[in-house]
């Protein structure tokens, strides 16, 4: 279980994760816009896997950097 408060390294991971998610979203929208006839499929095939990898790796990183009490 995660502690109530996060240390600096954990907070940094959250900030980096948020920035990566924004970049991934922008790239997915851009690629979808390039092929408007398949916008939904391209968006979902681009954003969902990237988002899942980012969130899962961030969760693993946050847990590994958790301080013991």
Steps between C-alpha positions, in 0.01 A plus 500: 500500500623849418576745780278806544770744391732475205867591502662733244602225260146363496361846435746541213376175347141629518596827329693318227210258453257789460725667242541174309124446496448848358761440228348161419157658474627775271678249275192277483276794406753620241526156339123463504460840337735396219264213410159641581309212338645265766543752782344288774688180419837677462444697822410189699782290355750773575390646834366205696813278486734794567284616789484154654878453482560846650258452790617147580869598498425807712315287757790255514748787541295665774476174694873428466586849628265482798671571829474236770330602823 
